[in-house]
């Protein structure tokens, strides 16, 4: 299950932010939304971002929590 937690912020009116229970929920997310939209997965503490091809890409972080 996933929930939409933000839509249309001040900086980019089309970005969406989601929260999902687990990584399997990613397949149920919409892909017809703005590139750069994000989802945070609670179970795995993972973050995904939608690319220009309409695919949810899991972001990679180093041990300090910084995106690599």
C-alpha positions as CSV (number, residue, x, y, z in Angstrom):
1,X,0.0,0.0,0.0
2,X,1.2,3.5,-0.7
3,X,0.0,7.0,0.1
4,X,0.4,10.4,-1.6
5,X,1.9,12.7,1.0
6,X,2.7,15.8,-1.1
7,X,1.6,17.1,-4.4
8,X,2.2,20.5,-6.0
9,X,4.8,22.3,-3.8
10,X,6.0,25.8,-4.2
11,X,9.3,25.0,-6.0
12,X,8.0,22.5,-8.6
13,X,4.2,22.4,-9.0
14,X,4.2,18.9,-10.5
15,X,6.4,16.8,-8.1
16,X,4.7,14.2,-6.0
17,X,6.0,12.4,-2.9
18,X,4.8,9.0,-1.7
19,X,5.3,6.8,1.2
20,X,5.0,3.0,0.7
21,X,5.0,0.1,3.1
22,X,7.5,-2.1,1.2
23,X,9.5,-2.3,-2.0
24,X,6.8,-4.5,-3.7
25,X,4.4,-1.5,-3.5
26,X,6.6,0.4,-6.0
27,X,5.0,-1.5,-8.9
28,X,1.6,0.0,-8.0
29,X,2.8,3.6,-8.1
30,X,1.8,5.9,-11.0
31,X,4.4,6.6,-13.6
32,X,2.5,9.3,-15.5
33,X,3.7,12.0,-13.1
34,X,6.6,14.5,-13.1
35,X,10.2,13.2,-13.4
36,X,11.9,13.6,-10.0
37,X,8.9,12.5,-8.0
38,X,9.9,10.5,-4.9
39,X,8.8,7.6,-2.8
40,X,10.1,6.6,0.7
41,X,9.7,2.9,1.6
42,X,9.2,2.4,5.3
43,X,10.2,-1.3,5.6
44,X,13.6,-0.9,3.9
45,X,14.2,2.8,4.6
46,X,14.8,3.1,0.8
47,X,14.1,6.0,-1.4
48,X,13.1,5.8,-5.1
49,X,12.9,8.6,-7.7
50,X,11.0,8.5,-11.0
51,X,13.3,8.9,-14.1
52,X,12.4,10.3,-17.5
53,X,11.6,6.9,-18.8
54,X,8.8,6.5,-16.3
55,X,10.7,4.0,-14.1
56,X,11.1,4.1,-10.3
57,X,14.8,4.0,-9.6
58,X,16.2,3.0,-6.1
59,X,18.7,5.6,-5.0
60,X,22.0,4.5,-3.6
61,X,23.4,6.0,-0.4
62,X,26.8,5.7,1.3
63,X,27.2,4.8,5.0
64,X,26.8,8.5,5.9
65,X,23.4,8.6,4.3
66,X,24.5,10.8,1.4
67,X,23.3,10.0,-2.1
68,X,26.1,8.6,-4.3
